[in-house]
Amino acid sequence: MGRNPRVTREQVLAAARESFVENGYAGATLAEIGSRLEVSPAAVLRHAPTKKALFLAAMGQRDPDLLPLEFLERFDGSEDPREVLREAGEVFIPFLETRIRELVARWVYFKKAPEGAFKSVPGVGRIPLPFDPAARPSPPQKNLRFLEDYLRRAARHGRVRVRGDKYRAAALAFLAELHSYVFMQQVMEILDEPLPVKDYLDTVVDVWSGGIVTDAKEGR
C-alpha cells in the first residue's frame, strides 16, 4: 500500500467507479478503492475530501465514451450483414451490462438524496444518467442512427431488405433485442442459469437472417 504516489485523479475516479458499481455505496471502502491502485486510503482522499464527494465525482460525472456503435461507420454495406450484426451485438451487450450496473449503483444512492440535492447530475426524474438527457442528439440517439445508417447502406448493396424502408424501426427493433437480453438477465434475473451471449446472438442472427415463422402447410 502507498507505493504508487503518482496516481492521478482520473485513475482514482476510475477505481472508485469500479468499486461503487461492484460493491454499492455501502460496500465500497476507501481501503478497497486504494488497493486497486496500490495506494493508501489517505492517498485516495487527496482527490476527494470524503467518501460521498468521491462517489459524486466518480458516479455523477458524464461519460464521453457512450458511442459503442460508432464502428459501424467503417462498413459500406457490402459486407455480410450477419457478421456485422453479430459484431454489433458482441460490442453493445457488454457495454449495456456495464451501463446498467452503473445506473443501478447511481439510483440506489441518489434515490435517498433530498429533492434537488444533486442538480448538477443529469437524469430523468430521479434516475441519474451518465449523459445529459437534454442534449440532442443524445448518445442513445446517435447509436441508433449509426445502426440505421448502416442498414440503409446495406440495403443499397442488396444485403438487407427492410419492408417499407422503415430502417429506423428495424434499427430500434435490433437494439431492443440486445437491451432485452441484458435487462432480463441482469435486472429481472429471469433465468436460473445465464444464457451465454454467443447462444443468444446465434439465435438473433438466425431470426434476422431467415426468420423462424413458416407457412402452416409446410410445417405439417
C-alpha positions as CSV (number, residue, x, y, z in Angstrom):
1,M,0.0,0.0,0.0
2,G,1.1,3.6,-0.6
3,R,3.7,2.6,-3.2
4,N,2.2,4.5,-6.1
5,P,2.4,8.2,-5.2
6,R,1.9,9.3,-8.8
7,V,-1.7,8.1,-9.1
8,T,-3.8,10.6,-10.9
9,R,-7.2,11.9,-10.2
10,E,-8.6,10.1,-13.3
11,Q,-7.1,6.8,-12.0
12,V,-8.7,7.3,-8.6
13,L,-12.1,8.1,-10.1
14,A,-11.9,5.1,-12.4
15,A,-11.0,2.8,-9.5
16,A,-13.7,4.3,-7.3
17,R,-16.3,3.9,-10.1
18,E,-15.5,0.2,-10.5
19,S,-15.7,-0.3,-6.7
20,F,-19.0,1.5,-6.3
21,V,-20.5,-0.4,-9.3
22,E,-19.3,-3.8,-8.0
23,N,-20.0,-3.3,-4.3
24,G,-22.5,-0.5,-4.0
25,Y,-22.0,2.7,-2.0
26,A,-22.1,1.0,1.4
27,G,-19.8,-1.9,0.3
28,A,-17.2,0.2,-1.3
29,T,-14.5,1.3,1.1
30,L,-11.6,3.7,0.7
31,A,-9.2,0.9,1.6
32,E,-10.6,-1.3,-1.2
33,I,-10.5,1.5,-3.7
34,G,-7.0,2.3,-2.7
35,S,-6.0,-1.4,-3.0
36,R,-6.9,-1.3,-6.7
37,L,-4.2,1.4,-7.2
38,E,-1.8,0.2,-4.6
39,V,-2.2,3.4,-2.6
40,S,-3.5,4.1,1.0
41,P,-7.0,5.4,1.8
42,A,-5.4,8.7,2.7
43,A,-4.0,8.9,-0.8
44,V,-7.5,8.4,-2.2
45,L,-8.8,11.2,0.0
46,R,-6.3,13.6,-1.6
47,H,-8.6,13.6,-4.6
48,A,-11.9,13.9,-2.7
49,P,-12.3,15.1,0.9
50,T,-15.0,12.4,1.8
51,K,-16.3,9.2,0.5
52,K,-19.5,11.0,-0.5
53,A,-17.5,13.5,-2.5
54,L,-15.6,10.7,-4.2
55,F,-18.9,9.0,-5.1
56,L,-20.3,12.1,-6.6
57,A,-17.1,12.8,-8.6
58,A,-16.9,9.2,-9.9
59,M,-20.5,8.4,-10.5
60,G,-22.0,11.8,-11.1
61,Q,-19.7,12.7,-14.0
62,R,-20.8,12.5,-17.6
63,D,-19.1,9.8,-19.6
64,P,-18.0,10.9,-23.1
65,D,-17.4,7.3,-24.2
66,L,-21.0,6.3,-25.0
67,L,-20.9,5.5,-28.7
68,P,-20.1,1.8,-29.0
69,L,-21.8,1.5,-32.4
70,E,-19.7,4.2,-34.0
71,F,-17.6,1.5,-35.5
72,L,-20.5,0.7,-37.9
73,E,-19.4,3.8,-39.9
74,R,-16.5,1.9,-41.3
75,F,-18.8,-0.6,-43.2
76,D,-20.0,0.4,-46.6
77,G,-22.9,-2.0,-46.6
78,S,-21.4,-4.6,-49.0
79,E,-20.3,-6.9,-46.1
80,D,-22.2,-9.9,-44.8
81,P,-24.8,-8.3,-42.6
82,R,-24.9,-11.4,-40.4
83,E,-21.3,-10.8,-39.3
84,V,-21.9,-7.1,-38.9
85,L,-25.0,-7.5,-36.7
86,R,-23.2,-10.2,-34.7
87,E,-20.3,-7.8,-34.1
88,A,-22.7,-5.1,-33.1
89,G,-24.2,-7.4,-30.5
90,E,-20.8,-8.5,-29.2
91,V,-19.8,-4.9,-28.7
92,F,-23.1,-3.5,-27.5
93,I,-24.1,-6.2,-24.9
94,P,-21.0,-5.8,-22.7
95,F,-21.4,-2.0,-23.0
96,L,-25.0,-2.3,-21.8
97,E,-24.1,-4.6,-18.9
98,T,-21.6,-2.1,-17.6
99,R,-24.0,0.8,-18.0
100,I,-26.8,-0.9,-16.2
101,R,-24.6,-1.8,-13.3
102,E,-23.5,1.8,-13.1
103,L,-27.1,3.1,-13.4
104,V,-28.3,0.8,-10.5
105,A,-25.4,2.0,-8.4
106,R,-26.3,5.6,-9.0
107,W,-30.0,5.0,-8.5
108,V,-29.6,3.2,-5.2
109,Y,-27.6,6.1,-3.8
110,F,-29.3,9.1,-5.4
111,K,-32.9,7.9,-4.6
112,K,-32.1,8.5,-0.9
113,A,-31.0,12.1,-1.5
114,P,-33.3,15.1,-0.9
115,E,-35.1,16.5,-3.9
116,G,-32.8,18.8,-5.8
117,A,-29.7,17.9,-3.8
118,F,-27.7,17.0,-6.8
119,K,-28.9,19.3,-9.6
120,S,-25.5,19.1,-11.3
121,V,-26.1,15.4,-12.0
122,P,-28.1,14.8,-15.2
123,G,-31.0,12.5,-15.2
124,V,-34.6,11.9,-16.0
125,G,-36.8,12.3,-12.9
126,R,-35.0,10.6,-10.1
127,I,-32.8,8.4,-12.2
128,P,-29.3,9.9,-12.8
129,L,-27.8,9.3,-16.2
130,P,-24.2,9.3,-17.4
131,F,-25.1,11.8,-20.1
132,D,-27.1,15.0,-20.4
133,P,-30.7,13.8,-21.4
134,A,-31.4,17.4,-22.6
135,A,-28.7,17.3,-25.3
136,R,-29.8,16.4,-28.8
137,P,-28.9,14.2,-30.3
138,S,-28.2,12.2,-27.2
139,P,-25.7,9.3,-27.1
140,P,-28.5,6.7,-27.4
141,Q,-29.9,8.5,-30.4
142,K,-26.5,8.6,-32.0
143,N,-26.1,4.8,-31.5
144,L,-29.5,4.2,-33.1
145,R,-28.5,6.4,-36.0
146,F,-25.3,4.5,-36.6
147,L,-27.2,1.3,-37.0
148,E,-30.0,2.9,-39.0
149,D,-27.5,4.4,-41.5
150,Y,-25.7,1.0,-41.8
151,L,-28.9,-0.7,-42.6
152,R,-29.6,1.8,-45.3
153,R,-26.1,1.3,-46.8
154,A,-26.6,-2.5,-46.7
155,A,-30.0,-2.2,-48.4
156,R,-28.4,-0.2,-51.3
157,H,-26.0,-3.1,-51.8
158,G,-28.9,-5.6,-51.7
159,R,-27.6,-7.2,-48.5
160,V,-30.7,-6.5,-46.4
161,R,-34.4,-5.8,-47.2
162,V,-36.5,-3.6,-44.9
163,R,-40.2,-3.5,-45.7
164,G,-41.5,0.0,-46.4
165,D,-38.0,1.5,-45.9
166,K,-38.5,1.5,-42.2
167,Y,-34.9,1.5,-41.3
168,R,-35.2,3.3,-38.0
169,A,-37.8,0.8,-36.9
170,A,-35.5,-2.0,-37.9
171,A,-32.6,-0.5,-36.0
172,L,-34.7,0.1,-33.0
173,A,-36.0,-3.5,-33.1
174,F,-32.5,-4.9,-33.2
175,L,-31.2,-2.7,-30.3
176,A,-34.3,-3.6,-28.3
177,E,-33.4,-7.3,-28.6
178,L,-29.9,-6.5,-27.2
179,H,-31.4,-4.4,-24.4
180,S,-33.9,-7.2,-23.5
181,Y,-31.1,-9.7,-23.2
182,V,-29.3,-7.6,-20.6
183,F,-32.4,-6.4,-18.8
184,M,-33.9,-9.9,-18.5
185,Q,-30.6,-11.4,-17.2
186,Q,-29.2,-8.6,-15.0
187,V,-32.3,-6.8,-13.7
188,M,-35.1,-9.3,-13.9
189,E,-32.8,-12.4,-13.4
190,I,-35.4,-14.4,-15.3
191,L,-33.1,-17.3,-16.0
192,D,-31.7,-19.6,-13.3
193,E,-28.7,-20.2,-15.5
194,P,-27.3,-17.3,-17.5
195,L,-27.7,-17.7,-21.3
196,P,-24.3,-17.2,-23.0
197,V,-24.1,-14.2,-25.2
198,K,-22.9,-16.4,-28.1
199,D,-26.1,-18.6,-27.9
200,Y,-28.3,-15.6,-27.8
201,L,-26.6,-13.8,-30.7
202,D,-26.7,-17.1,-32.7
203,T,-30.5,-17.1,-32.4
204,V,-30.9,-13.4,-33.0
205,V,-28.8,-13.5,-36.2
206,D,-30.7,-16.7,-37.3
207,V,-34.0,-14.9,-36.8
208,W,-32.9,-11.8,-38.7
209,S,-31.4,-13.9,-41.5
210,G,-34.2,-16.3,-42.3
211,G,-36.8,-16.0,-39.6
212,I,-38.5,-18.7,-37.6
213,V,-42.0,-18.4,-38.9
214,T,-43.0,-20.9,-41.6
215,D,-46.1,-21.5,-43.7
216,A,-48.6,-23.5,-41.7
217,K,-48.9,-26.0,-44.6
218,E,-45.1,-26.5,-44.7
219,G,-45.0,-27.2,-41.0
220,R,-47.4,-30.2,-41.2
